[in-house]
Amino acid sequence: MKLILPAGMLFFALSFCGITDKIKQQISESNSSVESTEKEGTTDAPEGADVPELTAAQKAIQDKSTQIDWPDQGMSFKVPDGWAKMDVKKESFNYGSPSVGFLIGSISVMPNDFPSEISLKATYDSALQQLKNGKYQSARYLVIDGVKGVEWVEAMPEESDSPRRHQWIAFRNYQGQNQQLNIMVSTDGGKFNDRKDAFASILYSMKIAK
């Protein structure tokens, strides 16, 4: 009986050591996984959103572009040659011409208790539905200059002279206002593909005061 008890205790101790080792291994693997995820997940955008990545063609256009300002809203864009001022007011912004396309911005001041996040999610869901229906060519959450919004590019319209838009909608708090930002670049459907790199370079150059 004296031999059986120590043997049982030894078996229990060895088993416990085995369990302890497994627990230590699992904790170590878990910590490694978390560290790896944190490194891989390091980004300027919140989870589930993208940031603009310019192609070589888009960057070349942007590098040669000129900055234009929207002083009332603390915003700016870079536009290629030929993009002339059409009309700039406190809550609306319009540059361009039929020969190059149009940059159109609008600000909508919402009530302070307006559910901006819920509205943005509804805009995103609607864009995905339009993508599924073939109305949009692409749709995603996109962060521009630190502001998360919804971006989409419309599909080719049935008629080539109908407008086709590359658009981005977001919300920000600025000078005590809860604002919806609606920014688009557009031209006729038949001309869009020739100008899509210029449009992307303009939209992604946007600077936004917070």
C-alpha positions in Angstrom: 0.0 0.0 0.0 2.9 2.3 0.7 4.3 1.7 -2.8 0.9 2.2 -4.5 0.3 5.7 -3.0 3.6 7.2 -4.0 3.2 5.8 -7.5 -0.3 7.2 -7.7 0.9 10.6 -6.5 3.8 10.4 -9.0 1.4 9.6 -11.9 -0.9 12.5 -10.8 2.1 14.9 -10.6 3.3 13.9 -14.1 -0.2 14.2 -15.5 -0.5 17.6 -13.9 2.8 18.7 -15.3 1.7 17.6 -18.7 -1.5 19.6 -18.5 0.4 22.6 -17.2 2.8 22.3 -20.1 -0.1 22.2 -22.6 -1.7 25.2 -21.0 1.6 27.1 -21.1 2.0 26.1 -24.8 -1.6 27.3 -25.6 -1.1 30.6 -23.8 2.2 31.1 -25.7 0.6 30.2 -29.1 -2.3 32.5 -28.3 0.0 35.4 -27.4 2.0 34.8 -30.6 -1.2 34.8 -32.6 -2.4 38.1 -31.1 1.0 39.7 -31.7 0.9 38.5 -35.3 -2.6 39.7 -35.8 -1.8 43.1 -34.4 1.2 43.5 -36.7 -0.7 42.3 -39.8 -3.7 44.5 -38.8 -1.7 47.7 -38.5 -3.3 50.1 -40.9 -4.5 53.7 -41.3 -8.0 52.4 -41.9 -10.5 50.9 -39.4 -11.3 47.3 -39.7 -13.4 46.5 -42.8 -12.4 49.7 -44.7 -9.8 50.4 -47.3 -7.4 53.3 -47.9 -6.7 54.7 -51.4 -3.8 53.0 -53.2 -2.9 55.1 -56.3 -1.8 53.3 -59.5 1.4 54.6 -61.2 -0.8 56.5 -63.7 -3.0 58.0 -61.0 0.1 59.1 -59.0 1.7 60.7 -62.1 -1.5 62.7 -62.7 -1.7 63.8 -59.0 2.0 64.8 -58.9 1.4 67.2 -61.8 -1.9 68.6 -60.4 -2.7 71.9 -58.8 -4.3 72.3 -55.4 -7.7 74.0 -55.2 -9.3 75.0 -51.9 -12.7 75.1 -50.4 -12.0 77.6 -47.6 -15.4 77.6 -45.9 -15.1 73.9 -45.3 -11.3 73.5 -44.7 -11.1 71.1 -47.7 -8.8 70.9 -50.7 -8.3 68.8 -53.9 -5.6 68.5 -56.5 -6.9 68.8 -60.1 -5.1 68.5 -63.5 -4.9 71.3 -65.9 -8.2 72.4 -67.4 -10.3 72.1 -64.3 -11.7 75.6 -63.9 -13.7 77.1 -61.0 -17.4 77.1 -61.8 -19.2 77.8 -58.6 -18.0 77.7 -55.0 -20.2 78.5 -52.0 -20.3 77.6 -48.4 -22.0 74.3 -48.8 -21.4 73.6 -52.5 -18.4 73.2 -54.7 -18.1 72.8 -58.4 -15.1 72.7 -60.7 -14.6 71.5 -64.2 -16.1 71.7 -67.7 -17.7 69.3 -70.2 -14.3 68.8 -71.8 -12.6 67.4 -68.6 -15.5 66.3 -66.3 -16.9 67.7 -63.1 -15.9 67.8 -59.5 -18.9 68.4 -57.3 -19.0 68.6 -53.5 -21.9 69.3 -51.2 -22.3 69.7 -47.5 -25.5 68.8 -45.6 -25.7 69.9 -42.0 -27.5 67.3 -40.0 -29.0 67.6 -36.5 -26.5 66.9 -33.7 -28.3 63.7 -32.7 -28.5 62.4 -36.3 -27.3 58.8 -36.3 -24.4 59.2 -38.7 -23.0 55.7 -38.2 -26.3 54.1 -38.9 -26.8 56.3 -41.9 -23.4 55.4 -43.3 -24.1 51.7 -42.8 -27.4 52.1 -44.7 -25.5 53.9 -47.5 -23.0 51.0 -47.6 -25.7 48.3 -47.7 -27.5 50.2 -50.5 -24.3 50.4 -52.5 -23.7 46.7 -52.1 -27.3 46.1 -53.4 -26.7 48.4 -56.3 -23.4 46.5 -57.0 -25.4 43.2 -57.0 -28.0 44.7 -59.3 -25.3 45.7 -61.8 -25.9 49.4 -61.3 -22.4 49.9 -59.7 -19.1 48.7 -60.9 -17.6 48.7 -57.4 -18.5 49.7 -53.8 -16.6 49.7 -50.5 -15.9 51.5 -47.3 -13.0 53.9 -48.0 -11.0 56.1 -45.6 -9.8 59.4 -47.2 -7.6 61.6 -45.1 -8.7 59.8 -41.9 -12.5 60.0 -42.6 -14.4 56.8 -43.2 -17.0 56.9 -46.0 -18.6 54.8 -48.7 -17.2 54.9 -52.2 -18.7 53.6 -55.4 -18.2 53.8 -59.1 -21.3 53.6 -61.3 -21.5 51.0 -64.1 -21.8 52.2 -67.7 -25.2 53.7 -68.3 -27.4 52.4 -71.1 -26.9 55.7 -73.0 -23.4 56.9 -73.5 -24.3 60.5 -73.0 -25.9 59.8 -69.6 -23.8 60.8 -66.5 -21.5 58.3 -64.9 -20.2 59.0 -61.4 -17.3 58.1 -59.0 -18.7 59.1 -55.6 -17.9 59.1 -51.9 -20.2 59.9 -49.0 -19.1 60.4 -45.4 -19.8 62.2 -42.1 -17.6 64.5 -40.0 -18.0 66.9 -37.0 -16.7 70.3 -38.1 -17.0 73.7 -36.4 -19.7 72.3 -34.1 -21.7 70.8 -37.0 -22.6 67.2 -37.8 -22.0 67.2 -41.6 -22.6 64.8 -44.4 -20.0 65.1 -47.1 -21.0 64.1 -50.6 -18.2 64.3 -53.2 -18.3 63.1 -56.8 -16.4 63.3 -60.0 -18.4 62.6 -63.2 -18.7 62.8 -66.9 -20.7 61.2 -69.7 -20.6 57.5 -69.7 -18.9 57.3 -73.0 -16.0 59.4 -71.8 -15.7 58.0 -68.3 -13.1 55.3 -68.9 -10.7 57.7 -70.5 -10.8 59.9 -67.4 -11.2 57.4 -64.6 -7.5 57.7 -63.5 -7.8 61.5 -63.3 -11.1 61.1 -61.4 -9.5 58.8 -58.9 -6.4 61.0 -58.4 -8.7 64.0 -57.7 -10.9 62.2 -55.2 -8.0 60.5 -53.4 -6.1 63.8 -53.1 -8.8 65.3 -50.9 -7.8 66.9 -47.6 -10.4 67.2 -44.9 -10.3 69.4 -41.8 -11.7 67.7 -38.7 
